Structures are given as structure tokens and as C-alpha cells.
């Protein structure tokens, strides 16, 4: 399955729902700003994250944006322009 980069952002005023969404996303990608993550998903993972997010949000009050940034074969840093503090992807290690 092809993996793709996604920018995921959310606007949620309720603390409980916002914390639940944060917990879902923190294990999925880089937390780059308060309500913004860079993630990498294949189709199955994206469907699972969407389903988990839908269970947590109030669809009349909350908003979660999933922006497809293209194939993960290209390093994400090449398409990011930063003004101010530079973007530095976190180093993730697999612990078995």
C-alpha cells in the first residue's frame, strides 16, 4: 500500500474532545503546532484514524482537516516553507 503525507489540523473548543483527538493523533505523526500534526498513512491507516476521529468529535461544532500532501516517497521537508523557527521532524524509533 502506498503511504502518503497528511497535514491534520483540528478546531475543537471542548477540552475533553480536543484531548481525545490529540491522543489519537499523537501516536500517528509529528505534533508541529498546537492543533497541527504531520502524519503518514496508507489507505487502511487513514480509514482507521478517520473512524476514530469521527467517534470523538461533535460534527456540528468541531472541525478536523486532513490535507493530502502527496506520496511519502518524497521527504516532507522539501515541500515545507517555514517563516521563523524551522521545522525539524521528530526522530521516531521502533521499540519491540
C-alpha positions in Angstrom: 0.0 0.0 0.0 1.2 3.5 -0.9 1.9 5.8 2.1 1.1 9.5 1.8 1.9 12.5 3.9 -1.0 14.4 5.5 -1.4 17.6 7.4 -4.0 17.2 10.1 -5.4 20.1 12.0 -8.4 20.5 14.3 -10.5 23.2 15.8 -12.3 21.9 18.8 -13.5 24.1 21.7 -14.4 21.3 24.1 -11.5 20.2 26.3 -12.5 16.5 26.6 -13.0 16.1 22.8 -9.9 18.1 22.0 -7.7 16.0 24.3 -9.2 12.8 22.8 -8.3 14.0 19.3 -4.8 14.9 20.4 -4.3 11.5 21.9 -5.4 9.8 18.7 -3.0 11.9 16.6 0.0 12.0 18.9 0.7 8.3 18.2 0.3 8.9 14.4 2.7 11.6 13.5 4.7 14.8 14.4 3.0 17.3 16.6 4.2 20.5 15.0 1.8 23.2 16.4 -0.9 23.3 19.0 -3.6 21.7 16.8 -1.5 20.6 13.8 0.2 17.3 13.0 2.2 15.9 10.1 1.2 12.3 9.6 2.0 9.5 7.2 -0.8 7.0 6.4 -1.6 4.2 4.0 -5.3 3.8 3.0 -6.1 1.4 5.8 -4.5 3.5 8.5 -6.2 6.7 7.2 -9.6 4.9 7.3 -8.9 3.8 10.9 -7.9 7.3 12.0 -10.9 8.8 10.3 -13.2 6.4 12.1 -11.6 7.0 15.5 -11.8 10.8 15.0 -15.4 10.6 13.9 -16.3 8.8 17.1 -14.7 11.6 19.2 -15.8 14.8 17.6 -19.1 16.6 17.6 -19.8 17.0 13.8 -21.9 20.1 14.3 -19.3 22.0 16.5 -15.9 20.6 15.7 -13.7 20.5 12.6 -10.8 18.2 11.7 -9.0 18.8 8.4 -7.0 16.1 6.7 -4.9 17.6 3.8 -3.2 15.1 1.5 0.4 16.4 0.8 1.4 13.6 -1.6 3.4 10.4 -1.6 5.6 9.7 1.3 8.4 8.7 -1.0 9.5 12.3 -1.2 10.8 13.8 2.1 8.2 16.1 3.6 10.7 18.8 4.5 11.2 19.6 0.8 7.7 21.0 0.4 7.6 23.0 3.7 8.4 26.7 3.8 8.9 27.9 7.4 8.8 31.5 8.5 10.6 31.8 11.9 11.6 28.7 13.7 12.5 25.9 11.2 10.5 22.7 11.0 12.5 19.7 12.4 10.8 16.3 12.0 10.9 14.2 15.2 13.1 11.1 15.1 10.9 8.1 15.7 12.3 4.8 16.8 10.7 1.4 16.8 10.8 -0.3 20.2 10.0 -4.0 20.2 
